[in-house]
Amino acid sequence: MKLSIGIPAYNRPHELGEALDSIAPQCSAEVEIVVSEDHSPRCAEIEATVTAFSQRYPDIHVRYYSNAENMGYDANLRSLLDKARGEYVFFMGDDDRVPPGAIGKVLAALDHERIGVVLRAWHSFDGGTQEVLDTHHYFDGDRLFSSGARTVAAFFRRSVFISGLTVNRRAAQVIHTEMFDGLLLYQLYLVGKLLQEMNGYYLDAVIAERRVGGEHFFGSSRREAGRFEPNKLDIHHSVRFLAGLFQIAEYLGQQDRGNPERYQAGSWPVLISDAGDTGCAAASVDLCTLRIQACAAGSGARPIFLALLCRPVGAWTSCLQMDDCSSSRHAWLNSCPHRFLRCSGSKPYRLNG
């Protein structure tokens, strides 16, 4: 079996049915579908959806699992690597879709040597009107990336959206960890670790379609409680999510610091202040996280633009936008991991401060 389409499912039987139907015409003998249901209130409906799909398409390899407890997004995603049988796992959100021809393009990309991760273009669509809202292309044309820190930096932040992201299953199993459970970003850990040793491939065709406007259930599991709440999105959730991204980035950098052949200052994604501040633009930038402190409440909120600085130093790339919760451009954001941004040979540089 070459490819397993791994779907972590929770509480979305109707949307899962649409996802499965989008995959069905593209399945072949070298493709299987694996659904891992995470003990949701609608687990019986989800099982019925998968059963009905299997009956309509008896020639497609489909396997269904239901977890005995709610493991949470990260652990359920990781479990798919053990449940799958393919050489590679194509992750798929249970409310997203695969456009025609996408699976064949992924299979062709996997023919390249030592592929650890396949990244892809994608678009989002309105779940009600079906209108395409935006399309995300990261590079010009299909492209093979050699293993190493530069490729980690190129793929890392572009791997937050899970659907269509494809990883080498056995290599991913070797690096299993529960360290980042609850952050909703286990795929970033996989991408960072796999690409240190294996090649990456980027497909510039749209391989996945992300549904906008549906419910989210993050925060339903014990591991996610306290960080996220189902069907609730606010600045605090956004900052906790962002902090998790940098927790993983920091871990990856610390793991690689002792290997000078692979690690170079500035090779890893780091957080810097908005593009109007140039305090680090001309210096080599060491890997760091952010120290985020509670910001004062205030009116007149305006956006803060965050950016990632990757090698070559000075190459700015827009990353994320979130609302500042005070009228000051220099206000601190909310919540808390542990470090300041530090430029090589300088004192710590405070984010937006």
N, C-alpha and C positions, 0 to 999 in steps of 0.2 A: 504494500500500500504506500503510495507516494505522498498523499496529502489527506489530512484530517481537517475538516471544517469544524472547529470547536466553538460551541455556543454555550456560554454561561446564561442560564435562564432564571428569571425571577418575576412572577406575577404578571406576565404579559402574554397570555395564550394567543390572543388575536394577532398581535404584532409578530409573534414567533411564527405563526402560520404564514404570514406574508414573507418573512425572511426565508423560510424553508422553500416556499414556492418560487422565490427568485433564484434559489440555488439549483433546484431540481433539473432544469433543462441542461445544466452545465456539468452534471455529474457523470462520471465514467467509472470503469472498473478500478481505476487507480485513485479514486476519491471516496471518502466516507464522510458521514455527518455524525458528530457526537454531541449530544445535548446533555448538559449537567444542570439539573434543576436544584435550586438551593433552598429547599424546604420553605417555600413561600405559601401564603394562604391559598393561592389558586393552583397548587401543585397538581391536583387531580385534573383540572382543565388543561394544564400544560401537557400532562401525560396523554390525555385524550387527543390533543392536537398532534402530537408526535405519532401516536398510534394511527390516526386517520391518514396522516401523510405517508406513513410506511405502507399502508394498505393501498393507497393510490399509486404509489411508486415502488412496487415490490422488488424491482431490480436495483434500487439504490441501497447502498450499505448505510443503515441508520441504527445507531445505538443510543439508548436513553438511560440516564442514571438520575436517581433522586437522592439527594444527601439526607442523612438521618438528622442533621441539625443545620441551622443556618450558618454556613462557614464564612460568609461575607465574600465580597467581590474578588479580592486578591487570592484568597485561599481556593475559591472555586475555580478561578482562572488557572491556578497552579495545578489543581486536580485534573483538569482537562489534559494536561501533558502526560499524566499517568494513565488516564482512561483511553486516550487515543492510541492508534496503532500505526499511523502514517509516519513517514520519515520527517515530515514537516507538519506543523499545525497552523492553520489559517484561522485566526481568532475572528469571531463575528458577534456583534451585539445582538441581543434577541429582538430588538425593535428596528434594526437596520436592514439594508437590502444589498444584493450584489447585482450589478448591471450585467446585461448579456455579454458573454465573451470574457468576463473577468477571470474566471478560474483557469481557463486555458492560457491566458497571459501569465498568470502566476506560475503555472506548471512549467512554462517555457523558461521563465527566469530561474527556476530551481535547477536547470540543467547546467548553470555556470558552476565553477569549481568552488567548493568550500563555502557555500552560502550559509550564513548564520541568521540573517534577518532580511526580509523583503519589506521595504517601505513602499507606499503607493500614493498616488493622487486620489482625492475623494471629493464628493460634493455633499451638501446638505439639502434637504427638501422639507417643505412644510407638510407635516403629517395630515393636515386637513385638506388643503388645496392641491397637494402633490407638486406644487411649484418648486423648481430648483432655486435655492436662495443664494448660494455661493459655491465656488469651486476652488479647491486648494491644490495648486501645483507647486512643488518645492524646488525643482531643478528643470533645466531645459533638456527634455528628452530622457529616455531610459539611460541608466548609468550604473556601472559596476564600481563599487568602492572597496579599496583594500582595507584589511583589518588594521586597527590602531586607533589612537586617541582622536585623530582628525575625523574619522568616520563616526566614532561615538558622538563627538560634538555635533556633527552634521545630522545625525539621526535622532538624537536624544529628545529634544523638545518637540520634534515632529512626530513622535510616537505616542502622544497622549491619547488621541482617538484610536480606539482599539480595532475597529472593523477593517479587515483586509490586511492587518499586520500579520506577517508570517514568520515563524521561527523554527529553527532546527530543533526537533523534539528531544532527541537524546542528549544533545549538548545542553539544552535548557533543564532537563531533568537532573543532570549532574550538579547544577548550581542551585537547586531548590533551597529556599530559605523562608522562614516565617517572619523575618526581621521587619518587613515592611507591610505586614498585614494591617489593614485599616486605613491605609493611605490612598487606596483606589488607583495605584500607579505601579502595580507589580510588573507590568510590561516594560516600564522604563528601566527597572533593574535588569530584566532579561536583555534588553537591547544593549545596555551599557556593558554588561559582562560578556555577552556573546561576541560583540564586535571588537573586543580587545584581541580575540584570537581568530575570528572568522570574518569572511567578507560580507559586505552588505550589497544589496541590489535595490535600485529605485526604479519603479515603474511609473511612467508619466501618464499613463492612461488612468481614467477614473475606475477604481477597482471596488469602491464601496460607496454606499449612499447612507448618509446619517440623517435619521429622523429628528426633526425639531418640533417641539410642542407637546411631547408626551410626558408622562409622569416619570419621576425618578424615585428609587427606593433605597438609595445609599443611606446608611445609618440604621438599617434594619437589623444588622447583626451585632453581636456582642463586641466584635473587634472594631466596629465602626462607630459604636455609640459614644457620644461625647464630642466627636469630631463633626459628624454630619447628621442631619435629620431628614427622614423621608419627605419628599415633596416640599422641601424648604430650601431656598437659595438666597443667601444674603452675603454681605461683605465678609463676615466672619468665616463662612464656609469657603468662600473663594480664597481667603488668605491661608486657611488651614490646608487647602488643596495645594496651593502654591508652595507652602512651607514643606509639604511632603515631597514635592518635586526636588527641592534643594537638599532635603535630607538624603535622598537617594544619590543626587549628584555629588554631594560631599563624600558619601561612602565610597563611591566609585573612584574618586580622586585619591582618597586616603589609601585605598587598596593598591593603587598604581604608583604612589609616590616613591616607593622603594625601587622602582625599576626605571632607571634613567633612559633606557632605550625606548620605552613606551611613553613615559610621562614627560611632558614639557610644560613649564609654567604657561598658563594661558590656553592650553589645549582643551580644557574642559569647559562646559557651559557654566558661566557665573552670572550673578545678578549684579547689575549696575544701575545707577540712577538714570533718570530720563536723559534723552539725547542732548538736552541743553546743558548738562553738566559734563565736563570733559576731564575730571580729575584723574581718571585712570586711562584715558584714551591713548596716551603715548607710552604707557609703561607695560611691561609684562605683567599679566594678572594671574595670581595664584588662585587655585580653587578655593572658594569660600561659600558660605551660606549667608543668610541674612539674619541679623538680629532684629526682630520686629517687636516693637513695644506698643502699648495701648495708645491710640491716638485720641486726641480730644474731640468731643462732639462739636459740630459746628455746621453752619449753613454755608451756602455758596460752594458746594462741593464741585470739584472739577477733576478730570481724569489724571491719573498718574500713568505714564507710559514706562513700562519696564522693558529692558532689553537684555539680550545675551551677547556677550563678547566672546567670539571664538577666534582661533587662529585663522588667518594672520591677524595680529593685534591691530586694532583699529577698524576691523570689519564689523560694522554694526548691523544687527538684524533685529527687526521688531519682534517682540515676543508676546507680551500680554498687556491687556489694558484693564485697569480696575479703577473704581471711583475712590478718590481721596475722601476721607471723612472729615476734613476740615477745609477751611477756605485757603489755608496756606499750602503752597507748593512743597514746602519743606516739612510738612507734618509727617510723623511716623505712622506706619501702618500698624495693624493690630495682630496680636498673638505672638508666637515666641520661639523658634529654635535659636541657635546659640552663638552665632559668630558675626563679626563685622566683615565687610568686604575689605580685603587688604591688597594693596598694590606692592609689588616686589620693591624692597628697599625703602618703603615709606611707612608711616604710621597708619593705623586702620582708617579706612575711608567709610564714613557713615552714609548709609543709604538715605538719600534725600534729606540729609541733615547737615 
